[in-house]
Amino acid sequence: MHPCPWTLALLSAGSASALDVSIRAFRSHLASTSPDDVRAGVGLHPVAPELGPHRFALLFQGAEDGLAALGADRALRGSPASERTAVLMFPGLGDHYVNMGLGLYASEPAFREVVDHAADILQPELGLDLRTVLYPEGVTPAAASPPVPKGGIDLRSMLGRSRQKRTPADERLSETRLAQPALFVIEYALARTWQSLGLRVGAMIGYSVGEYVAACLAGVLSFEDSLTLIARRAALIDGLPRGAMLAVALPHEAVVPMLGEHLSLSAINGPELTVVAGPPEAIDALEKRLAAEETPVRRVQTTHAFHSTMLTPMIEPMTKLLAHYTLAPPRIPYISNVTGAPITAAEATDPGYFAAHMCRPVRFAEGLAALMQDPQNLYVEVGPGQTLSSLALGYPKSGAAPERVVLQSMRHVYDAQADQAVLLRALGRLWVAGVVLDRERLPPLPLRLEPEAAPAQAASARPAEGGADRAAQTERELAALWAKLLSADEIGPNDHFFELGGNSLVATRLRTRIVKTFRVDLPLQAVYQAPTLREMALTIDALIERGGSEEP
């Protein structure tokens, strides 16, 4: 039996009472609808001819789940003061994985069309069908939907005891000549999917190869030219000596004196987050030095030392390569990695800029600072993982600014959510926060607006009493650790570690403090698979019951 399709219902009204009427009509519609008749995708229903300030969003699978979601208060609701603009953020290599976006390829026509078209264009450049690299097992229902354990959390998988080694497919996708085109295609396809859902793009920022996605969407390069350029650029890089990269939890001013003659400053990601690149042996030495000083570090998943002097031999051939392409001024503003400021028409149309972009550090922190000058911006990470989201969430906040909304639209490799659910849930959150949507792209919800009596809501399940005191104590102590690391004032049981600004380096710090506080070793994988406060506390309690981690 196939699961019901994911559906996102979006409502709006001019007042809270009018929205209540629409919600009751929606509830009645679900109660009178058979599961097979529920429309997949996104439906919009404004009560008045113009969109109102009071908004509602509900993601569900079939009529029965929709009614249950209403009863359990799983809907999102808000009343934004004004419409807000979406900023798309395109990550670079590091969080890519086999089967990324497979669920969207199976369910979203706009996504699938881009991937198929790109694979055809890239076939002569790569000498293979890119889809066989992205989706080596094909597009099957089982592969498109990651397995979700029955009966609660899969502790064995979460604690790393069913951990699998990297497969040949993983190694193949990690080759620079394939990884960069693959990431470009997935991010561009995801951006086009967002646009097909009605999202209006106000500005963009890319990270490393992600800037090429922004340039393509802005019209600097055509889609076909972008694909061939990325493929040829990646092939040139693939011929260079291998390198390594290291993320360091220190300000770049403190890191630069450690670099010596062989290492380069590769990226400035935040006030205390720097990336270094260079030869593997030099990176190994720096990693050991920093580990001895108890400075959190993380190796970046890469084969080359991007944005370092190791790529200097690429400047001349890259400049010559760009001379064969037509470059146009950007039609959508985006931030330059090289300057950390909005890119100019002169830069975007200069082949020398793209050559310099390969060797100079990514000034992502400065780029965020430029975007944060507009407090009405909403931020959407368009690619695998949540690296850029955590950086945006960690940027210092202004007391007068509205709530900062930062969302991921594609799951992390450890996340077991369905791809389509992640995307539509992000759209629902954007909607209630006031994002601008093109209404004509979304089908109307078939609702009757006559007031109807709302059925009684289902009673919320009460947590089991057994172990309640210990569980509550674990949550309190864990919340205190989160608060210090994430600079958060109040943390609730359903708050998400990465949505509050966590990233892999912060997770490494968290693991260290969990060992000291609870005397158990929580694997890093568990932080990704149990990212809410309550889920993580339950995992820690399970470890305590079992006498600690089996794998130190």
C-alpha positions in Angstrom: 0.0 0.0 0.0 1.5 3.3 -1.1 1.5 6.2 1.5 -0.8 9.2 0.9 0.9 12.1 -0.9 2.2 15.1 1.0 -0.1 18.1 0.9 0.5 21.6 2.2 -2.5 23.7 2.9 -2.0 27.5 3.0 -4.8 29.8 4.3 -4.9 33.5 4.8 -7.5 36.0 6.1 -7.9 39.7 7.0 -8.6 38.9 10.7 -8.0 36.1 13.2 -11.8 35.4 13.3 -12.0 35.1 9.5 -9.0 32.7 9.6 -10.8 30.6 12.2 -13.8 30.3 9.9 -11.5 29.2 7.1 -9.8 26.6 9.3 -13.2 25.2 10.3 -14.1 24.9 6.6 -10.9 23.2 5.9 -11.5 20.7 8.8 -15.0 19.9 7.3 -13.5 19.5 3.9 -11.0 16.9 5.2 -13.7 15.1 7.2 -15.8 14.7 4.0 -12.9 13.7 1.8 -11.6 10.2 1.0 -7.9 9.6 1.3 -7.5 9.0 -2.4 -9.1 12.4 -3.2 -6.6 14.6 -1.3 -4.6 16.6 -3.8 -0.8 16.3 -3.5 1.4 19.4 -3.5 0.5 22.9 -2.3 -3.0 24.6 -2.2 -3.7 28.2 -1.4 -6.9 29.7 -0.1 -7.2 33.4 0.7 -10.5 34.3 2.3 -10.5 37.8 0.7 -9.5 38.7 -2.9 -6.2 40.0 -1.5 -3.9 38.0 0.8 -4.5 38.9 4.4 -2.0 39.3 7.2 -3.3 36.3 9.2 -1.8 33.1 7.9 -2.1 29.3 8.5 -0.1 26.3 7.1 -0.6 22.6 7.6 1.5 19.8 6.1 -0.2 16.3 6.1 -0.5 13.0 4.4 -4.1 12.2 3.6 -7.3 13.3 5.1 -7.0 11.2 8.3 -3.5 12.6 9.0 -4.7 16.1 8.3 -7.5 15.8 10.9 -5.1 14.3 13.4 -2.7 17.1 12.8 -5.4 19.7 13.4 -6.3 17.9 16.6 -2.7 17.7 17.8 -2.1 21.4 17.0 0.6 20.6 14.4 -0.4 23.6 12.2 1.6 26.7 11.8 -0.1 30.1 12.4 1.2 33.7 12.3 0.3 37.3 11.5 3.4 38.9 9.9 3.4 42.7 10.0 4.5 42.9 6.4 5.5 40.8 3.4 9.1 39.7 3.5 11.7 38.8 0.8 13.4 35.4 0.4 17.2 35.2 0.1 18.5 31.9 -1.4 21.7 30.5 0.0 23.6 27.9 -2.1 26.2 25.7 -0.2 29.5 24.4 -1.5 30.9 20.9 -1.3 31.0 19.1 2.0 27.5 17.9 2.8 26.7 16.3 -0.5 25.6 12.6 -0.5 24.4 9.8 -2.8 20.7 10.1 -3.5 20.4 13.7 -2.5 17.1 15.0 -3.8 15.9 11.6 -4.9 12.5 12.1 -3.3 12.1 15.4 -5.1 13.2 13.8 -8.4 10.4 11.3 -7.9 7.7 13.7 -6.8 8.4 17.2 -8.2 8.2 17.7 -12.0 10.2 21.0 -12.0 13.1 19.3 -10.1 13.1 16.2 -12.4 13.0 18.3 -15.6 16.1 20.2 -14.6 18.1 17.1 -13.6 17.1 15.2 -16.8 18.0 18.2 -19.0 21.3 18.7 -17.2 22.2 15.0 -17.5 21.7 15.2 -21.2 23.9 18.3 -21.6 26.6 16.9 -19.4 26.8 13.5 -21.0 29.5 14.5 -23.6 31.5 16.5 -20.9 31.5 13.7 -18.2 31.4 10.7 -20.4 28.5 9.3 -18.4 24.9 9.9 -17.3 25.1 12.1 -14.1 21.9 10.4 -12.8 23.8 7.1 -12.4 26.2 8.9 -10.1 23.5 10.7 -8.1 21.0 7.8 -8.0 23.1 4.6 -8.6 20.2 2.3 -7.5 17.7 4.0 -9.7 14.5 5.8 -8.8 12.5 3.4 -6.8 9.9 4.1 -4.1 12.1 2.5 -1.5 15.2 4.6 -2.5 13.1 7.8 -2.8 11.8 7.5 0.8 14.4 7.1 3.5 13.5 4.3 6.0 11.7 5.6 9.1 11.9 3.2 12.1 8.7 1.9 13.6 8.1 2.0 17.3 10.0 5.2 18.0 13.7 6.1 17.6 16.1 3.7 16.0 18.7 3.8 18.8 21.0 1.3 17.2 21.3 3.4 14.0 21.4 6.7 15.9 24.2 5.6 18.2 26.3 4.6 15.3 26.1 0.8 15.9 24.8 0.1 12.5 27.2 2.5 10.9 28.2 1.6 7.3 31.5 2.2 5.6 31.7 4.5 2.6 30.5 2.7 -0.5 32.0 2.8 -4.0 29.1 5.1 -4.9 30.1 7.5 -2.1 33.7 7.5 -3.3 32.6 8.1 -6.9 30.4 11.1 -6.0 33.3 12.6 -4.0 35.5 12.9 -7.2 35.8 16.6 -7.9 35.0 16.2 -11.6 31.7 14.7 -10.7 30.9 16.3 -7.3 30.9 19.9 -8.5 28.5 19.3 -11.5 26.3 17.1 -9.3 26.0 19.7 -6.6 25.4 22.5 -9.1 22.6 20.5 -10.8 20.9 19.6 -7.5 21.0 23.2 -6.2 19.8 24.7 -9.5 16.9 22.1 -9.7 15.9 22.9 -6.1 15.9 26.6 -6.8 13.7 26.1 -9.8 11.4 23.9 -7.7 11.1 26.8 -5.2 10.2 29.1 -8.0 7.6 26.6 -9.3 6.0 26.8 -5.9 5.6 30.5 -6.2 8.6 31.7 -4.2 9.9 35.1 -5.4 13.7 35.5 -5.0 14.9 38.8 -3.7 18.6 38.2 -3.4 21.1 35.3 -3.3 24.4 34.2 -1.8 26.5 31.2 -2.8 29.4 29.5 -1.1 32.3 28.6 -3.4 30.7 26.6 -6.3 27.3 27.7 -5.0 28.1 31.2 -6.3 27.9 29.7 -9.8 24.3 28.6 -9.1 23.5 32.2 -8.1 25.2 33.6 -11.2 23.2 31.2 -13.4 19.8 32.1 -11.8 20.7 35.8 -12.1 21.3 35.4 -15.8 25.1 36.0 -15.8 25.5 32.6 -17.6 23.0 30.5 -19.4 22.1 27.2 -17.9 23.8 25.3 -20.7 27.0 27.4 -20.4 27.0 27.1 -16.7 26.9 23.3 -16.9 29.8 23.0 -19.4 31.8 25.6 -17.5 31.4 23.8 -14.1 32.3 20.5 -15.7 35.4 21.8 -17.4 36.5 23.8 -14.3 36.1 20.6 -12.2 38.1 18.6 -14.7 40.9 21.2 -14.5 40.9 21.1 -10.7 40.8 17.3 -10.8 44.3 17.3 -12.5 45.9 19.3 -9.6 47.6 17.7 -6.6 45.3 16.5 -3.9 44.7 18.8 -0.9 42.7 19.0 2.3 40.6 21.5 4.3 40.0 22.0 8.0 37.3 24.0 9.7 38.6 25.7 12.9 36.5 27.3 15.7 38.7 30.4 16.0 38.7 33.9 14.5 40.6 34.2 11.3 42.9 36.7 12.9 44.0 34.0 15.3 44.4 31.4 12.6 46.5 33.3 10.0 49.7 33.3 12.2 49.5 29.5 12.3 49.4 29.0 8.5 53.1 29.2 7.5 54.1 29.0 3.9 52.1 26.0 2.8 48.6 26.7 4.2 46.0 29.3 3.1 43.1 31.0 4.6 40.2 29.4 2.6 37.1 30.9 4.1 35.9 33.3 6.8 32.5 31.9 7.9 31.9 33.7 11.1 33.5 35.6 14.0 34.9 32.4 15.4 34.7 30.0 12.4 37.5 29.8 9.9 38.5 27.3 7.1 42.1 26.5 6.2 43.3 24.7 3.1 46.5 23.2 1.8 48.5 20.0 1.4 47.2 17.1 3.4 50.4 16.7 5.5 50.3 20.4 6.5 46.6 20.1 7.4 47.3 17.0 9.5 50.0 18.9 11.4 47.7 21.8 12.1 44.9 19.5 13.2 47.1 17.8 15.7 48.4 21.1 17.0 44.8 22.5 17.5 43.6 19.2 19.0 46.3 19.4 21.6 45.1 22.9 22.5 41.5 21.5 22.7 40.4 23.8 19.8 37.4 22.2 18.1 38.2 21.3 14.4 36.4 19.4 11.7 37.9 18.0 8.4 35.9 19.1 5.4 34.8 16.4 3.0 36.9 17.3 0.0 39.7 16.1 -2.4 41.4 19.4 -3.1 42.4 22.6 -1.2 39.8 24.9 -2.6 40.3 28.7 -2.4 44.0 28.3 -1.6 47.3 28.9 -3.3 47.3 25.3 -4.5 44.8 26.4 -7.1 47.0 29.3 -8.5 48.0 27.2 -11.5 44.3 27.4 -12.5 44.2 31.1 -13.0 45.5 31.3 -16.6 43.6 28.3 -18.0 40.4 29.4 -16.2 40.7 32.9 -17.7 41.2 31.5 -21.2 38.2 29.2 -20.7 35.9 32.0 -19.6 36.8 34.0 -22.7 34.7 31.6 -24.7 31.5 32.3 -22.7 29.0 35.2 -22.9 28.7 36.9 -19.5 25.8 39.3 -18.8 25.1 41.7 -15.9 23.0 40.0 -13.1 19.3 40.5 -13.1 18.9 39.3 -9.5 21.3 40.7 -6.9 23.7 38.3 -5.3 26.7 38.5 -3.0 30.3 38.0 -4.2 32.5 35.5 -2.3 35.6 37.5 -3.3 34.5 40.9 -1.8 31.7 39.9 0.6 29.6 42.7 -1.1 26.9 42.7 -3.8 28.5 41.7 -7.0 28.9 44.5 -9.6 28.1 44.2 -13.3 31.8 44.7 -14.0 32.8 41.8 -11.8 30.1 39.5 -13.1 31.2 40.0 -16.7 35.0 39.8 -16.1 36.6 36.4 -16.8 39.4 37.4 -14.4 36.9 37.6 -11.6 36.0 33.9 -11.9 39.6 32.9 -12.0 40.4 34.9 -8.9 37.3 33.4 -7.2 39.0 30.0 -7.2 42.1 31.1 -5.2 40.8 33.8 -2.8 39.1 33.1 0.5 35.3 32.9 0.7 34.2 36.0 2.7 30.9 34.5 3.7 30.7 36.3 7.0 31.0 39.6 5.3 28.4 38.6 2.7 26.0 37.7 5.5 26.6 41.1 7.1 25.6 42.8 3.8 22.4 40.8 3.6 21.5 41.3 7.3 21.3 45.1 6.7 17.8 44.4 5.5 15.9 42.9 8.6 13.0 41.9 6.4 15.0 39.2 4.6 14.1 35.5 5.1 16.9 32.9 4.4 16.5 29.6 2.6 19.4 27.1 2.2 19.0 25.6 -1.2 21.1 22.4 -1.1 22.0 19.5 1.1 22.5 20.0 4.8 22.3 23.0 7.0 25.8 24.5 7.1 24.8 28.0 5.7 21.7 28.0 7.8 23.7 27.6 11.0 26.0 30.4 10.0 23.0 32.7 9.3 21.3 31.8 12.6 24.6 32.5 14.5 25.0 36.0 13.0 24.6 38.6 15.8 21.0 39.8 16.2 19.7 43.3 16.5 17.1 43.8 19.2 14.8 45.9 17.0 14.9 43.4 14.1 11.9 41.0 13.5 12.4 37.3 14.1 15.1 35.9 11.9 13.7 33.1 9.7 16.3 30.7 8.4 15.3 27.4 6.9 16.7 24.3 5.2 14.9 22.9 2.1 16.8 19.6 1.7 17.5 17.0 4.4 20.9 16.2 5.8 22.4 12.8 5.0 21.5 11.6 8.6 18.0 13.0 8.4 15.2 10.4 7.9 12.5 12.8 6.7 11.1 12.5 3.3 12.6 15.1 0.8 9.2 16.5 -0.2 8.1 16.9 3.5 11.3 18.9 4.2 10.7 21.2 1.3 6.9 21.7 1.9 7.4 22.2 5.6 9.9 25.0 4.9 7.4 26.6 2.5 4.8 26.5 5.2 7.1 28.2 7.7 8.0 30.9 5.1 4.3 31.5 4.4 3.3 32.2 8.1 6.4 34.4 8.4 5.2 36.6 5.5 7.0 35.5 2.4 5.9 36.8 -0.9 4.3 34.1 -3.2 3.1 34.1 -6.7 -0.5 33.1 -6.1 -1.2 32.1 -9.7 1.3 29.2 -9.4 -0.6 27.5 -6.6 -3.9 25.7 -7.0 -6.9 26.9 -4.9 -8.1 24.8 -2.0 -11.8 23.7 -2.5 -13.3 25.2 0.7 -16.8 26.4 1.6 -16.5 29.4 3.9 -19.8 29.1 5.7 -19.1 28.8 9.5 -19.5 25.2 10.6 -19.1 23.6 14.0 -15.6 22.4 14.6 -15.3 18.8 15.9 -13.8 18.3 19.3 -10.0 18.2 19.2 -8.2 15.0 20.0 -6.8 15.0 23.5 -3.0 15.2 23.5 -1.3 12.1 24.7 0.3 12.5 28.1 3.9 11.3 28.5 4.4 8.2 30.5 4.9 8.7 34.2 7.7 6.2 34.5 11.1 7.9 34.5 9.4 11.3 34.2 11.6 12.9 36.9 14.8 11.7 35.4 13.8 12.6 31.9 12.8 16.1 33.0 16.2 16.5 34.8 18.1 15.3 31.7 16.2 17.8 29.6 16.9 20.7 32.0 20.6 19.9 32.1 20.9 19.4 28.4 18.9 22.7 27.8 21.5 24.5 29.9 24.3 23.1 27.7 22.4 24.2 24.6 21.8 27.7 26.0 25.5 28.3 26.6 26.6 27.0 23.2 23.8 28.5 21.1 23.4 31.8 23.1 19.7 31.1 23.4 17.6 32.5 26.2 14.7 29.9 26.2 14.9 26.4 24.9 11.8 24.2 24.6 11.6 20.4 24.3 10.8 20.6 20.6 13.4 23.1 19.7 15.8 21.9 17.0 19.6 22.1 17.6 20.4 23.1 14.0 17.5 25.5 13.6 18.9 27.4 16.7 22.3 27.9 15.0 24.1 24.6 15.7 26.6 23.2 13.2 29.1 20.4 13.1 31.7 22.3 15.1 29.2 23.3 17.8 28.0 19.7 17.9 31.6 18.7 18.6 31.7 21.1 21.5 28.3 19.8 22.7 29.5 16.1 22.7 32.5 17.1 24.9 30.2 18.8 27.4 27.7 15.9 27.4 30.6 13.5 28.3 31.5 15.7 31.3 27.9 16.2 32.4 26.2 12.9 31.8 29.3 10.5 31.7 28.2 9.1 28.3 29.7 9.5 24.8 27.0 10.7 22.4 28.1 10.0 18.8 28.0 12.9 16.4 25.6 11.0 14.2 23.0 11.0 17.1 23.1 14.9 17.2 21.8 14.9 13.6 19.3 12.1 14.0 17.9 13.3 17.4 18.2 17.1 16.8 15.4 18.2 19.2 16.0 18.7 22.9 13.6 16.0 23.9 14.9 13.4 21.3 18.5 14.1 22.3 17.6 13.8 26.0 15.9 10.5 25.4 19.0 9.2 23.6 21.2 10.3 26.5 18.9 8.5 28.9 19.0 5.4 26.8 22.8 5.5 26.9 22.8 5.9 30.6 20.5 2.9 31.0 22.9 0.8 28.9 26.0 1.9 30.9 27.3 4.3 28.3 28.3 4.1 24.7 29.6 0.7 23.4 31.9 2.5 21.1 34.1 5.2 22.8 
